[in-house]
């Protein structure tokens, strides 16, 4: 599973990255988690607000930080 956290380094982007890593650990899943900070690459995903979450090249969340429970549900749905 490939997961990308889209964001330029704001606190919400860092929080989403930490939550994602924690959710994967709680779910006992392995994934390649990449932080994408290049604005051109972020724009190529078509999101208007960060942070963004991309799982297997599909944007599944943007513009907010979900609860860990919601994040686990998103990961489970798109793994």
Secondary structure, DSSP 8 states (H G I E B T S, - for coil): -EEEEE-SS-HHHHHHHHHHHHHHHHTT---EEEEE--HHHHHTTT-SSS-EEEETTEEEEESS---HHHHHHHHHHH-
